[in-house]
Structure formats: structure tokens, C-alpha cells
């Protein structure tokens, strides 16, 4: 999912020096506003599918699964949009703990079938020559 221009660069070296030199560009592909119900969250272990596994891949995570009943899609201006299909109803939506960001406490307190309003972006992010998608949550609220 992530493309790096400098494939020969040692990943661990770039992590150690990135505090002082990191540059980032972020392009919005789509923005979503949705309503639905929370289904589950559980620990998902690394599946050992890349050379970075298991200690540098970030595959092990805790995804949160939602079933969406209503969704509004706002197209962004990124040129990468031509390679993406917007999310539609009828499929479960999973979001990682990392993308949940500051909303992780609310997500951890949800129980199965809780009704929620969730808003997130599908961004194309480039950091120090490496590019890939991110889907940060902008808002998450439990509905009464």
C-alpha cells in the first residue's frame, strides 16, 4: 500500500532521523460522513507477508468494524482519486486504531450495535518520498 521512491533506503535509519527532517504532503481523495452501527473490534496479528514483518510493518493492529446505514461522499481534489473507488453501502467498514486517532477512547467504549455518526477522510500522504493512503477519523460520536 505504500510506495517509496528510494527503495534502497534503510527503513530503520529513516525512522531515527525523521523527527528533524520529515516533510509531509496530504491530498484529500474523498471525505465521508456516515451513520451506522458498531459491530466489533479485536486484535489482528501480523500475517508476516512483507520483509518488514513482524517488527517494522505495523500490520498488527486493532481494527474497528462498522456497518454503515447512510453515507455521504465528498470528492477531493487529489489526482490519485482516479485510482480509487468511493466506499458504498452494503459493505462493512474497518478502520485501524492508528486512523482512529484522538477518537480511540470513544471507539473503545462502544458495544455491539451502538449507533454512531462517523466522519473521515481518505487521504494520499507523502512523507520523505514515501507515499500511501491514510484514512484519519475527523469525528466519531455515539448516538442516543
Phi and psi in degrees as GROMACS dihedral restraints (atoms count N, CA, C in turn):
[ dihedral_restraints ]
;  ai    aj    ak    al  type     phi  dphi    fc
    3     4     5     6     1  -111.5    20    10
    4     5     6     7     1   133.9    20    10
    6     7     8     9     1  -111.6    20    10
    7     8     9    10     1   129.5    20    10
    9    10    11    12     1  -116.5    20    10
   10    11    12    13     1   131.5    20    10
   12    13    14    15     1   -67.0    20    10
   13    14    15    16     1   -39.5    20    10
   15    16    17    18     1  -101.6    20    10
   16    17    18    19     1    82.8    20    10
   18    19    20    21     1   -67.2    20    10
   19    20    21    22     1   -23.7    20    10
   21    22    23    24     1   -82.1    20    10
   22    23    24    25     1    -8.5    20    10
   24    25    26    27     1   -67.3    20    10
   25    26    27    28     1   135.0    20    10
   27    28    29    30     1   -73.9    20    10
   28    29    30    31     1   119.1    20    10
   30    31    32    33     1   -60.2    20    10
   31    32    33    34     1   -42.4    20    10
   33    34    35    36     1   -65.7    20    10
   34    35    36    37     1   -34.2    20    10
   36    37    38    39     1   -67.0    20    10
   37    38    39    40     1   -40.6    20    10
   39    40    41    42     1   -68.3    20    10
   40    41    42    43     1   -30.9    20    10
   42    43    44    45     1   -68.1    20    10
   43    44    45    46     1   -36.8    20    10
   45    46    47    48     1   -68.8    20    10
   46    47    48    49     1   -30.8    20    10
   48    49    50    51     1  -103.4    20    10
   49    50    51    52     1    -0.8    20    10
   51    52    53    54     1   -71.9    20    10
   52    53    54    55     1   -18.0    20    10
   54    55    56    57     1   -58.9    20    10
   55    56    57    58     1   -37.2    20    10
   57    58    59    60     1   -93.8    20    10
   58    59    60    61     1   -20.5    20    10
   60    61    62    63     1  -120.6    20    10
   61    62    63    64     1     1.9    20    10
   63    64    65    66     1   -67.6    20    10
   64    65    66    67     1   129.1    20    10
   66    67    68    69     1  -119.2    20    10
   67    68    69    70     1   143.8    20    10
   69    70    71    72     1  -138.7    20    10
   70    71    72    73     1   136.0    20    10
   72    73    74    75     1  -123.0    20    10
   73    74    75    76     1   142.7    20    10
   75    76    77    78     1  -132.2    20    10
   76    77    78    79     1   124.3    20    10
   78    79    80    81     1  -118.6    20    10
   79    80    81    82     1   129.0    20    10
   81    82    83    84     1   -79.8    20    10
   82    83    84    85     1   124.5    20    10
   84    85    86    87     1   -89.5    20    10
   85    86    87    88     1   -52.9    20    10
   87    88    89    90     1  -144.0    20    10
   88    89    90    91     1   154.0    20    10
   90    91    92    93     1  -121.5    20    10
   91    92    93    94     1   137.4    20    10
   93    94    95    96     1  -122.1    20    10
   94    95    96    97     1   140.1    20    10
   96    97    98    99     1  -125.7    20    10
   97    98    99   100     1   122.9    20    10
   99   100   101   102     1  -142.2    20    10
  100   101   102   103     1   158.6    20    10
  102   103   104   105     1  -126.0    20    10
  103   104   105   106     1   146.9    20    10
  105   106   107   108     1   178.1    20    10
  106   107   108   109     1  -159.8    20    10
  108   109   110   111     1  -125.2    20    10
  109   110   111   112     1   145.2    20    10
  111   112   113   114     1   -77.4    20    10
  112   113   114   115     1   134.4    20    10
  114   115   116   117     1  -104.4    20    10
  115   116   117   118     1   -54.6    20    10
  117   118   119   120     1  -169.4    20    10
  118   119   120   121     1   167.8    20    10
  120   121   122   123     1  -145.9    20    10
  121   122   123   124     1   142.5    20    10
  123   124   125   126     1  -157.2    20    10
  124   125   126   127     1   158.1    20    10
  126   127   128   129     1   -70.4    20    10
  127   128   129   130     1   130.0    20    10
  129   130   131   132     1  -113.7    20    10
  130   131   132   133     1   112.7    20    10
  132   133   134   135     1   -72.8    20    10
  133   134   135   136     1   161.9    20    10
  135   136   137   138     1   -63.1    20    10
  136   137   138   139     1   142.1    20    10
  138   139   140   141     1   -99.4    20    10
  139   140   141   142     1     5.9    20    10
  141   142   143   144     1    54.3    20    10
  142   143   144   145     1    54.4    20    10
  144   145   146   147     1  -109.4    20    10
  145   146   147   148     1    -5.0    20    10
  147   148   149   150     1  -128.9    20    10
  148   149   150   151     1   169.3    20    10
  150   151   152   153     1   -70.1    20    10
  151   152   153   154     1   -16.2    20    10
  153   154   155   156     1   -83.6    20    10
  154   155   156   157     1   -11.3    20    10
  156   157   158   159     1   -73.7    20    10
  157   158   159   160     1   149.1    20    10
  159   160   161   162     1   -96.6    20    10
  160   161   162   163     1    -9.3    20    10
  162   163   164   165     1   -88.6    20    10
  163   164   165   166     1   -14.5    20    10
  165   166   167   168     1  -127.5    20    10
  166   167   168   169     1    13.2    20    10
  168   169   170   171     1   -95.6    20    10
  169   170   171   172     1   -26.8    20    10
  171   172   173   174     1    63.0    20    10
  172   173   174   175     1    23.4    20    10
  174   175   176   177     1   -73.1    20    10
  175   176   177   178     1   -36.6    20    10
  177   178   179   180     1   -68.2    20    10
  178   179   180   181     1   125.2    20    10
  180   181   182   183     1  -160.3    20    10
  181   182   183   184     1   179.0    20    10
  183   184   185   186     1  -119.8    20    10
  184   185   186   187     1    93.8    20    10
  186   187   188   189     1   -78.8    20    10
  187   188   189   190     1   147.3    20    10
  189   190   191   192     1  -107.9    20    10
  190   191   192   193     1   130.8    20    10
  192   193   194   195     1  -110.2    20    10
  193   194   195   196     1   128.7    20    10
  195   196   197   198     1  -124.2    20    10
  196   197   198   199     1   144.9    20    10
  198   199   200   201     1  -107.1    20    10
  199   200   201   202     1   115.9    20    10
  201   202   203   204     1   -89.6    20    10
  202   203   204   205     1   134.9    20    10
  204   205   206   207     1  -106.3    20    10
  205   206   207   208     1   -18.7    20    10
  207   208   209   210     1  -151.3    20    10
  208   209   210   211     1   136.3    20    10
  210   211   212   213     1  -144.5    20    10
  211   212   213   214     1   139.4    20    10
  213   214   215   216     1  -121.8    20    10
  214   215   216   217     1   130.2    20    10
  216   217   218   219     1  -115.6    20    10
  217   218   219   220     1   128.1    20    10
  219   220   221   222     1  -113.5    20    10
  220   221   222   223     1   117.1    20    10
  222   223   224   225     1   -70.6    20    10
  223   224   225   226     1   142.1    20    10
  225   226   227   228     1   -92.2    20    10
  226   227   228   229     1  -171.3    20    10
  228   229   230   231     1  -104.6    20    10
  229   230   231   232     1     1.4    20    10
  231   232   233   234     1   -65.3    20    10
  232   233   234   235     1   139.6    20    10
  234   235   236   237     1   -66.8    20    10
  235   236   237   238     1   -20.2    20    10
  237   238   239   240     1   -70.0    20    10
  238   239   240   241     1   -13.5    20    10
  240   241   242   243     1   -57.7    20    10
  241   242   243   244     1   -30.6    20    10
  243   244   245   246     1   -64.7    20    10
  244   245   246   247     1   -17.5    20    10
  246   247   248   249     1   -96.0    20    10
  247   248   249   250     1    -1.1    20    10
  249   250   251   252     1  -118.7    20    10
  250   251   252   253     1   146.4    20    10
  252   253   254   255     1  -108.4    20    10
  253   254   255   256     1   127.7    20    10
  255   256   257   258     1   -65.5    20    10
  256   257   258   259     1   150.4    20    10
  258   259   260   261     1   -64.0    20    10
  259   260   261   262     1   141.6    20    10
  261   262   263   264     1  -126.6    20    10
  262   263   264   265     1   168.1    20    10
  264   265   266   267     1   -69.7    20    10
  265   266   267   268     1   159.5    20    10
  267   268   269   270     1    98.8    20    10
  268   269   270   271     1    -5.3    20    10
  270   271   272   273     1  -123.2    20    10
  271   272   273   274     1   148.7    20    10
  273   274   275   276     1   -72.5    20    10
  274   275   276   277     1   145.5    20    10
  276   277   278   279     1  -111.4    20    10
  277   278   279   280     1   124.1    20    10
  279   280   281   282     1  -110.8    20    10
  280   281   282   283     1   138.4    20    10
  282   283   284   285     1  -134.5    20    10
  283   284   285   286     1   137.9    20    10
  285   286   287   288     1   -76.7    20    10
  286   287   288   289     1   160.2    20    10
  288   289   290   291     1   -61.9    20    10
  289   290   291   292     1   -36.7    20    10
  291   292   293   294     1   -62.3    20    10
  292   293   294   295     1   -45.8    20    10
  294   295   296   297     1   -71.0    20    10
  295   296   297   298     1   -21.1    20    10
  297   298   299   300     1   -67.3    20    10
  298   299   300   301     1   -28.8    20    10
  300   301   302   303     1    55.3    20    10
  301   302   303   304     1  -128.2    20    10
  303   304   305   306     1   -70.8    20    10
  304   305   306   307     1    -9.0    20    10
  306   307   308   309     1   -91.7    20    10
  307   308   309   310     1     4.2    20    10
  309   310   311   312     1   -63.3    20    10
  310   311   312   313     1   -33.4    20    10
  312   313   314   315     1   -64.0    20    10
  313   314   315   316     1   -41.5    20    10
  315   316   317   318     1   -64.6    20    10
  316   317   318   319     1   -44.0    20    10
  318   319   320   321     1   -62.3    20    10
  319   320   321   322     1   -38.4    20    10
  321   322   323   324     1   -68.1    20    10
  322   323   324   325     1   -22.1    20    10
  324   325   326   327     1   -93.8    20    10
  325   326   327   328     1     0.9    20    10
  327   328   329   330     1   -78.0    20    10
  328   329   330   331     1   145.8    20    10
  330   331   332   333     1  -117.7    20    10
  331   332   333   334     1   162.1    20    10
  333   334   335   336     1   -52.1    20    10
  334   335   336   337     1   135.0    20    10
  336   337   338   339     1    73.5    20    10
  337   338   339   340     1     8.1    20    10
  339   340   341   342     1   -62.2    20    10
  340   341   342   343     1   135.4    20    10
  342   343   344   345     1   -83.7    20    10
  343   344   345   346     1   135.4    20    10
  345   346   347   348     1  -136.1    20    10
  346   347   348   349     1   157.6    20    10
  348   349   350   351     1  -113.4    20    10
  349   350   351   352     1   130.1    20    10
  351   352   353   354     1  -136.4    20    10
  352   353   354   355     1   139.0    20    10
  354   355   356   357     1  -132.3    20    10
  355   356   357   358     1   131.0    20    10
  357   358   359   360     1  -151.1    20    10
  358   359   360   361     1   166.4    20    10
  360   361   362   363     1  -116.9    20    10
  361   362   363   364     1   149.7    20    10
  363   364   365   366     1  -106.8    20    10
  364   365   366   367     1   105.7    20    10
  366   367   368   369     1  -109.6    20    10
  367   368   369   370     1   153.2    20    10
  369   370   371   372     1  -107.8    20    10
  370   371   372   373     1   115.0    20    10
  372   373   374   375     1  -114.7    20    10
  373   374   375   376     1   134.7    20    10
  375   376   377   378     1  -118.9    20    10
  376   377   378   379     1   123.1    20    10
  378   379   380   381     1  -126.1    20    10
  379   380   381   382     1   118.3    20    10
  381   382   383   384     1    49.8    20    10
  382   383   384   385     1    42.2    20    10
  384   385   386   387     1    88.6    20    10
  385   386   387   388     1    -8.1    20    10
  387   388   389   390     1  -101.9    20    10
  388   389   390   391     1   132.3    20    10
  390   391   392   393     1  -124.3    20    10
  391   392   393   394     1   147.0    20    10
  393   394   395   396     1  -177.3    20    10
  394   395   396   397     1   173.2    20    10
  396   397   398   399     1   -82.7    20    10
  397   398   399   400     1   149.1    20    10
  399   400   401   402     1  -138.0    20    10
  400   401   402   403     1   148.3    20    10
  402   403   404   405     1  -129.7    20    10
  403   404   405   406     1    69.0    20    10
  405   406   407   408     1   -70.1    20    10
  406   407   408   409     1   137.5    20    10
  408   409   410   411     1   -78.1    20    10
  409   410   411   412     1   132.5    20    10
  411   412   413   414     1   -97.6    20    10
  412   413   414   415     1   -32.5    20    10
  414   415   416   417     1  -155.8    20    10
  415   416   417   418     1   139.8    20    10
  417   418   419   420     1  -143.8    20    10
  418   419   420   421     1   125.3    20    10
  420   421   422   423     1  -141.8    20    10
  421   422   423   424     1   142.3    20    10
  423   424   425   426     1   -83.9    20    10
  424   425   426   427     1   131.9    20    10
  426   427   428   429     1   -93.5    20    10
  427   428   429   430     1   147.6    20    10
